[in-house]
Amino acid sequence: MAVRDEEPIRIKRPQALDQMSVAELEHHITWLRSEIAACETEIERKIAQKRAADSLFGGGS
């Protein structure tokens, strides 16, 4: 069995937005923004890692 480098991201779906209160929606937005920030940080880390590898091994495109 091959080891996969990247596993699919499993997302727990919240209740329907129209069933959430204003406070729940605001909390959900805050959580989503923190998740987006974490994703952006990870993207930047991966880009930097690829650039380092490309400069070391002469790759890149």
C-alpha positions as CSV (number, residue, x, y, z in Angstrom):
1,M,0.0,0.0,0.0
2,A,1.4,3.4,-1.0
3,V,1.7,6.1,1.5
4,R,-0.1,9.2,0.3
5,D,1.6,12.5,0.9
6,E,-1.6,14.5,1.1
7,E,-4.8,13.1,2.5
8,P,-8.2,14.6,1.5
9,I,-9.5,17.3,3.8
10,R,-12.7,16.2,5.5
11,I,-15.0,19.0,6.4
12,K,-17.8,18.7,8.9
13,R,-20.8,20.5,7.5
14,P,-22.6,22.8,9.9
15,Q,-26.3,23.0,10.1
16,A,-28.0,25.0,7.3
17,L,-27.1,28.7,7.5
18,D,-30.7,29.7,7.6
19,Q,-31.1,27.7,10.8
20,M,-28.3,29.4,12.6
21,S,-28.7,32.4,14.8
22,V,-26.9,35.7,14.2
23,A,-24.4,34.9,17.0
24,E,-23.8,31.4,15.5
25,L,-23.3,32.9,12.1
26,E,-20.8,35.5,13.4
27,H,-18.9,32.7,15.3
28,H,-18.9,30.6,12.1
29,I,-17.5,33.5,10.1
30,T,-14.7,34.0,12.7
31,W,-13.9,30.3,12.5
32,L,-13.9,30.3,8.7
33,R,-11.5,33.4,8.6
34,S,-9.1,31.6,10.9
35,E,-9.2,28.5,8.7
36,I,-8.5,30.7,5.6
37,A,-5.6,32.3,7.4
38,A,-4.2,28.8,8.3
39,C,-4.6,27.7,4.6
40,E,-2.8,30.9,3.4
41,T,0.0,30.3,5.8
42,E,0.4,26.7,4.6
43,I,0.3,27.8,1.0
44,E,3.2,30.3,1.7
45,R,5.1,27.6,3.5
46,K,4.8,25.2,0.6
47,I,5.7,27.8,-2.0
48,A,8.9,28.7,0.0
49,Q,9.7,25.0,0.3
50,K,9.3,24.5,-3.4
51,R,11.4,27.5,-4.2
52,A,14.2,26.2,-1.9
53,A,14.1,22.8,-3.6
54,D,14.1,24.4,-7.0
55,S,17.1,26.5,-6.2
56,L,18.9,23.5,-4.8
57,F,18.1,21.1,-7.6
58,G,17.8,23.5,-10.4
59,G,14.1,22.9,-11.1
60,G,11.3,25.3,-11.4
61,S,8.7,26.3,-13.9
